[in-house]
């Protein structure tokens, strides 16, 4: 009887610790329901997304192709700086001080537009990064819920088995002793099977400003992104093979790896909605997708770096 008392005391202590841990987690989760990552203002740019008629733009600027790559020409067009570049080429024929000063002024104007583009890239990448961290926190919370539940079930199973064993030893009647052992085994097995819950717990997670939804729908314009960034995402000329845009390639990978090639499952996923009840797997998928978009956004810096090198060649 003394053994049973000690066993129940340990059981009570462990369940109390788990309960306190969950209480702390639930208090912290309240700070994660409203996104602290979204920009304080909507992108209210007066300019629309640049023209996607890339072949016509390149054909109209053939004289630049000796100095600039096709991608650099398209970026200059997107930044509305092609006129400045043509003026610099004309001014380079004039060796006067006035012409040189004008060249520097035009280059400064181009650099100003490039600086704005770079800050836009940093801002979008930072929001993806922040959202990824936020989702990871929620994911850890759900993982902790699932771990706590499984630990409880395992603990219940152990206690039930031990209690049945002790009770069976105390009861002298063989029939009752066997019945207690069998009942304890059945109940303990039930607690053990209860840990086999592949989907686990759910948690409500809201994100009315959903950057991933804009990527998945891939419209011509998105109010959640600066027009220049959206153009870089959606223009095929800026992908490696120039067959699919950056986000088209990203969507193909998501469809294959996150949704098992099921478009219906992807379209109905909570990941592309205003939010709802998430399981741990969905949260981890969302975090991975946000991190992938952050990386894709930062790679655009390479295109701008090549443009800066081309501009240096023009000025020298």
Secondary structure, 3 states (H helix, E strand, C coil): CHHHHHHHHHHHHHHHHHHHHHHHHHHHHHHHCCCCCCCCCCCCCCCCCCCCCHHHHHHHCHHHCCCCCHHHHHHHHHCCCHHHHHHHHHHCCCCCHHHHHHHHHHHHHHHHHHHHHHHHHHHHHHHHHHHHHHHHHHHHHHHHHHHHHHHHHHHHHHHHHHHHHHHHHHCCCHHHHHHHHHHHHHHHHHHHHHCCCCCCCEEEEECCCCHHHHHHHCCCCCCCCCHHHHHHHHCHHHCCCCCCCHHHHHHHHHHHHCCCCCHHHHHCCHHHCCEEEEEHHHHHHHHHHHHHHHHHHHHHHHHHHHHHHHHHHHHC
